[in-house]
Amino acid sequence: MPFRVILAKDKNCDRFTASLLKVVSLFLLLASIYFLLYSSFVGHDLWFRCPECSDPSISITPACDDDSLSPTNISHIVFGMGGSARTWKDRKHYSQLWWKPNITRGFVWLDEEPDPNSTWPDASSPPYRVSSDWKKFKFISSQSAVRIARVVVDSFSVGLPNARWFVMGDDDTVFFTENLVTVLAKYDHRQMYYIGGSSESVEQNVMHAYDMAFGGGGFAISYPLAAELVRIMDGCLNRYFNFYGSDQRVWACVGELGVSLTRERGFHQSRAATDSLRLRVKVWRGLDGWAYKKSY
């Protein structure tokens, strides 16, 4: 008798399994027919769309350039320097070395509004703006690195007319603007370019496959590349929240767009041991360079 009971249960189980398989098969068949009919009337590009990915139906809006074929000059460059409201007083002198009022364009991007009781430096310094939406992103080592990585997004979003290049740097980066214009004029600003120089550290260069522009020496991003970065940057920053520096984050986001570094040796990031050596390096690099960052 116990043996017959077990057989009876097994038969019931088999019937249930067979019925379940029939139901699942019917559901899959109906689902297949539905998706087949759906795909016949709706474009496949609407399926599983990534909100951060570029929409092929949307073209990049060209820069508001009155004459896109004219030679590049200083008015086509927008500078974006990452700074801090607390340290700007001690670092403003670097920008004052190269900033030309009513000629150069751009901003120092601060982490907060300066002290209202203090007077912002005169016209010999770049104007300032406060970085936007930088505290909402994940990070491990440095939240300020996230903010500085977004300087290109903030600079682009200002919408200055006739912008061809966005040149990023720190608040203690010194640019040789005439040389910078000369080198950027070699490239077609209507294409996606990521231009910069390597580190003074071989170890760092090897770590980043000699494909990363180190931010201390400055780097340049063409208008079309900046437009694409604006679309993906926020999601990209959260994906690479474990990275250390701002330049490393920008490098990763540019890499997602399939753009490699165009190396120009004039973007210098040099480490000097003494004040006298710093001075010699600074003068020497200025002869053939276009950006210099001292590093301790």
Disulfide bonds with the S-S distance in Angstrom:
Cys236-Cys253 2.09
